[in-house]
Amino acid sequence: MNSDIKALKAIGFMKQKQKDRFSLRLRVIGGHLTAENLRSISKVADEFGSGIVHLTSRQSMEIPFVSLGDVDPVLKRLAEHGLETGICGPKVRTITACQGAAICENGCIDTLSLAREISARYYGRALPHKFKFGITGCLNNCLKADENDLGIKGGYINDWIKETCRDCGLCQKNCRRGAVKADQGEITIDRLLCNNCGRCVKSCPTGSMSGRSGYMLVFGGQFGNKVAPGRQLIKILPDVESLFKISDAALDFYSANGQPGERFGNVIERIGWEKFSQALGGEPLPSAA
C-alpha cells in the first residue's frame, strides 16, 4: 500500500488524514485558468470530492476528499475537460508567475508566455529533489522570485535617445537608485547603480528613454523548513535564448552534482558558488549596456 501511495502522490494525489481520501492537485501554469477551466473544476469537485476547492500557495488548485476508489474515474473526467493533475516528488514542479506585462502596468516581461515555454521545456524533469521556477514581471517582485530554486525577474535594458528628449527630468525623478542624471540636456546612466527596474523607461513621455525586456535570474532560493534567498549572479539577460542557455546549465549542474534529497541551493553551497558560476559559462552577462 505504501508504494501505491507514493505512486499516487507522484501524479498529484496527496494523502489526507482521512482514511482512503486524497487531495487532488491540478496542474496550473502561471496561475492562469479560463472561466471554462473553473467551471470544469467545480463539476469535478462536486462529482468526486466534497464540493470544495483549495487554492494552494503556488497558484495551483486541489480538490480534497477524492476517494481512493475514484482515482481512475476522476483522471478520466479531468482528461475529458482538458485538465491535468500536478506532480510531486523530485522533479521540476508547476511553473508559477504573476500577471506580467500583458496585464500589469508595472510588468516588463510577458510572464505567462515565458511560464508556458519553461513548462514545455522542463516540467516533470527528474532531479535530486523538487525544483521550483517562479517568474515575476518586475522588481516589485510580487511572486517572490528569490524564494525559488530558479527565480526570474523582468526588467528593462535601457538607453537614452537624445534626439527626441525634451529634458523633462522625469527619468531622473523616477529613478529610485540615483542612477539616472539629467544635466543641461544630457542624460547619463550609471550602469553600476542601475538595477534595470525600468521606471525611467515607463515614466518617459516621449520614448526617449527606450527599453527592451530583459531577464534577471536568481539561483538557489528556498522557502520552508529552511528559508534562504536566492543569489543573482547575472545582471540581466537580453533574450529568452540566453535565459534558456543559463537555465539548461543550472539544471545540468544540479543533475550532475546533487545528491538524492538535496535541494539545489544546498548543492551550490556545498560545491561552491564560484564553480557554479563557471558552470553557467563564467561570464556575468550578455552585457546590459
N, C-alpha and C positions, 0 to 999 in steps of 0.2 A: 504493500500500500504506500510506503514511503516513497518508492521510486515512481509510483503513479502520481503522487502529489508533486514531486519535483518536476515531472514531465508536464503536468498541468500548469504549474507556475511558469514554466518556460514559455508557454503560449498565452499567458495573461490571466490565468485563473488563480487568484490569490486565496489561500485557505482562510476561512473565518474561524472565530472561536466556536460558532455553532456547528454541530456535527453535520458533515456532508454538505456544507454550504460554502459557496465561493463568491468572492467579489471579482467580477469580470472586468479587466482593464481593456479599454479600447485604444486603438491607435489614432492619435490626433496630431497631425503635423502642423507645427507652428501655431497651435491653439485655434486653428481655423476649421469651422464647421458650417455647413449650409443649413438653412432652415429645414430642408428636407432631411438632412442628416439627423437633426434634433428630433423631428417627428418620428423617424425610424427608431432612434434610440429609445424614445418614450414608449413605443409599441413593444419593443423587445423587453424593456424593464417591466412593463405591465404583464407580459405573457410569461416571462421566465424568472423574473425577480419579485420584488415586493412593491413595485411602482416607485422606487426611489432610485435616483441617480446621484452619484457623488462626484464632485469636481475635485480633481487631485491638485497637488501643489505644482505639478509640472504640466499643466494645461491639458491633461487627459480627462477622461470620464471613466468611472467604474460603475457597473451595475451589480449591487450586492444581492445576496440571498439567492444566487443561482444554485439549483440542486445538482449534486453530482450526477444524477441520472439524466440531467438535461444538457450535459456538455455537448454531445453531438448535435441534438436538435437546435441548440442556440447558435452553434457555429454555422449550421446550415442557414438559419434565419438571418444571421448577420450578413452572410455572403449574398443572400437574396436582396438585401438592402444596400449592397455595396460598401459594407463596413468591415473592418478588420480588427482583430484583437491586438493588443500591445504585446510586449515581450518583457521578460525579466531575465535575470542571470547575467553572466559575464559577457555582455555584448554591448554594442552601440545602441543606446536607447532612443526613444522617440525624440525628435528634434523640437526644441521649444523656441519661440520667437515672439517679440512684441509686434505691433501692427505695422511699424516701419513707415517708409516714405509714401507708400500707397495711400495711407490714411492720415497719419500723424504729421502735423506741420513741422515738427522738430526732426522727423526722420531724414536720414542721409542715405539710406540704402533700402532696397526692396527686400525686406526680411522674409516674407512668405516665399517668394520665388527662390531665395537662397536656401531656406529651410527644406524646400522640396528637392532641390539639387543635392544638398548634403544627405538627405534621407535616401535618395535614389542611389547614392554612391556608397554610403557607409552603414545604413540601418541594418541591424542584426549581425554585423561583423563580430565574430568571436574574438575576445581579448582576455587578458588575465583577470579582469574584473569589469564591472559595469563602467560604461563610458558615456558621459553626457555632453552634448553640444547645446549651447544656448546662444541665441542671437538677439542683440539689442540694437535698435536703429540709430541711436545717437549716444552721446556721452552722458545724457541723463540717466542711462543705464537702468531703465525700469525693470529689465529682466534679470538684473544682477549677473551679468555675464561672468564676472570674476569668481562666481561660486561653481562654475562648470569645469569639467576636465579640459575642455577647449571652448573658451568663450570668444564671441566675435562681436565687436562694436563697430557701428557705422560712423564714418566721419567724412570730411572733405579734404582733398588735396587742393589747396587754394593758390591763387595767383592774382596779381593786380594788373588790370588793363588801363594804362594811363590815359589813352585817347578818349575814353568815354567817361572818365571820372570827373565829377563836379565838385570834389573836395568838400563833401558834406560832413565828413568826420564820423559818420555812423559806424563804420567798421571799427575804428578805434574805440568808440564809446561802448560798443557791444562786446569787445574782446575782454573776457574776464581774466586773462593771463597777462595782459600788458604786452602782448607780442606784436600788435599792430600799432604803428606810429604814423601819424599824419603830420607833415611839416611842410608848409608852403607849397602845396600841390604835389608833394611826393609822398608815397606810401611805402613803408618798409615793413617787412615781416620777419621777426626774429624766429628762425626755424627751431632754435633750441627751446624757446618758451612756448611756441605754438603747439597745442595739443590736437589740432585738426578737428576741433569741435564743429566748425562750420558756421558759427554765429556771425562772423564777418560777412560770409557769403550770403546768408539768409537776410541780413539787415540791409544789404546794398540795394538802393532803389534803381540803379542804372545797370546792374550786372557787371560793373567794373571790377568788383571782387569776384572773380569767377571761381568755380569749384567743380571738381568731379569726384564722384563717390569713391571712397576707399575703405579698407577693412583693417581694423586693429585686432590683433589676436592676443589672448591671454591664456596661459597654459598652467595646468596642474591645480586648478581650484577644486575645492570640495566643501560640501556642507552636510552635516550630520553629526555622528559621534565625534568626528574630528572636523573642525572648521579651519579652513586655510584658504586665503585668497590666491587666485592665480597671478602669474607674473607676465608682464608684457615684455617680450624680447625684441619685437619688431615694431618700429614706429607706426607705419601704415603701409598696406599693400594696395597697389593701384588697380587690380582687376581680379576677377574670380579665378582665372587660371593660376595666378600667383598664390591665391588663397589655398586652392586645392593642392598645389605642389607642396606647400608647407604642411597642410593637414595630412597628406599622404605620408610625408616623412615623420610626422609626430606619431601617427598610429603605427607605422612600421617600427619606430623606436620602441614603443610600448610593447608590441608583439615580441620583439627580439630580446628585450631586457626584463620585462615584467615577470614576476613570479605569481603563481596561482593565488588569487585573493588579494593581490597588492594593487592599490589604487595608483593611477597614473602619476599624480603629484608625488607620491611616496617613492615611486621608481626614479623620477627625476632627481629627488633629493639624495637618494642612495647612489646613483650613478654620477651625479654632478650636473649642475646647470650648464657648465662650460661644455661638457661633452654632448649634452642635449642640444645646445645651440649649434655645435658643429654638425650634428646630425641633420639639423634643419638647413644646412648649407653654409653656416658660419658667417653669414653676412647679415647686417641689421636691416637691409632694405631689399627690394627695389626702392630707390630713393623717393622721398616725398617731395623733394624740392622741384 
